[in-house]
């Protein structure tokens, strides 16, 4: 069995740090986290199980060159997935956002990534409850759950590690059968 691929987009480095924290907690089961702007579609597809992460920028956007990054990120990578068969892939998503400054697009990136992966036939796991967060609306919400793990390093940093631990316990059976 291959290792769990961990891919992330970032603008400030916070998402990279969370990806590294997740990899460390998974130990030998996880590959070294890779910035999505520095990988190829073939390397991404080489993994049957993946954990992907992204911050939400501005008005609910993915990081990328149009949002001021100097290197490609999710915004440039996702179009490569169009028409790609992702059936057989299991993907868990985490996202970083600021629920107070951006209450109308909190962790929207989770929803954007979710929709792209599901459109390709991937099975997405790792829903997370919306309880304990204060925001107005998010593309990442379905019912009472986020479509992945929501992290607010600005206002709830003290909860991040326990949330990551609980989420990993939830998704491990799905990613490490």
C-alpha positions, -999 to 999 in steps of 0.1 A, spaced: 0 0 0 13 35 -9 16 63 15 -11 89 20 -2 119 -3 -5 153 14 -8 183 -9 -15 219 1 -18 254 -13 -7 283 9 -2 321 9 12 328 44 27 294 52 0 285 78 -15 258 56 20 243 50 25 241 88 -8 223 93 0 199 65 34 192 82 16 187 115 -8 162 100 21 143 83 40 141 116 10 128 134 5 101 107 41 91 108 53 65 83 18 63 67 21 97 52 43 110 24 62 143 29 37 172 23 40 189 -11 30 224 -22 4 218 -50 21 245 -71 53 224 -71 40 190 -82 27 173 -113 -7 158 -120 11 124 -123 26 127 -89 -7 138 -74 -25 108 -91 1 84 -79 -16 83 -45 -49 64 -39 -54 82 -6 -48 119 -2 -52 147 23 -54 181 7 -55 216 23 -60 251 13 -66 285 28 -95 306 16 -84 340 3 -103 373 -1 -138 368 -14 -138 330 -11 -110 323 -35 -84 296 -38 -48 306 -36 -32 312 -70 -15 337 -92 -47 358 -96 -48 362 -58 -14 377 -57 8 346 -52 40 345 -73 38 308 -79 10 285 -91 -13 269 -65 -48 253 -64 -62 278 -88 -39 266 -115 -38 229 -105 -76 222 -105 -81 228 -142 -57 199 -148 -81 176 -131 -109 184 -155 -118 151 -173 -94 131 -150 -109 99 -136 -105 101 -98 -126 70 -91 -108 48 -67 -93 79 -49 -102 87 -13 -96 123 -4 -99 142 29 -98 180 29 -88 206 54 -91 243 51 -79 274 69 -100 306 72 -108 335 94 -144 333 106 -146 368 120 -130 388 92 -146 367 64 -178 353 79 -195 351 45 -168 329 29 -153 311 58 -132 281 45 -150 282 11 -119 265 -3 -130 233 12 -162 234 -8 -144 243 -40 -119 215 -36 -147 190 -26 -167 198 -57 -138 194 -80 -128 160 -66 -163 147 -65 -168 158 -101 -139 135 -110 -154 106 -91 -133 107 -59 -147 96 -26 -144 125 -2 -142 117 36 -137 137 68 -168 158 73 -165 180 104 -192 196 126 -199 233 122 -206 236 160 -181 257 178 -176 281 149 -191 316 143 -196 325 107 -225 335 84 -222 312 53 -197 289 37 -195 269 4 -179 242 26 -211 235 46 -236 207 39 -263 205 66 -246 207 100 -212 197 87 -182 212 69 -171 190 40 -137 188 56 -118 200 87 -121 238 93 -92 255 110 -92 291 122 -56 299 132 -65 335 138 -92 332 164 -92 295 175 -56 285 173 -58 269 207 -83 244 193 -64 235 162 -43 206 175 -73 189 193 -94 193 161 -66 178 140 -62 149 163 -99 141 164 -103 145 126 -73 122 120 -88 95 142 -120 99 122 -104 96 88 -76 71 94 -99 41 89 -110 55 56 -74 62 44 -56 33 60 -79 3 54 
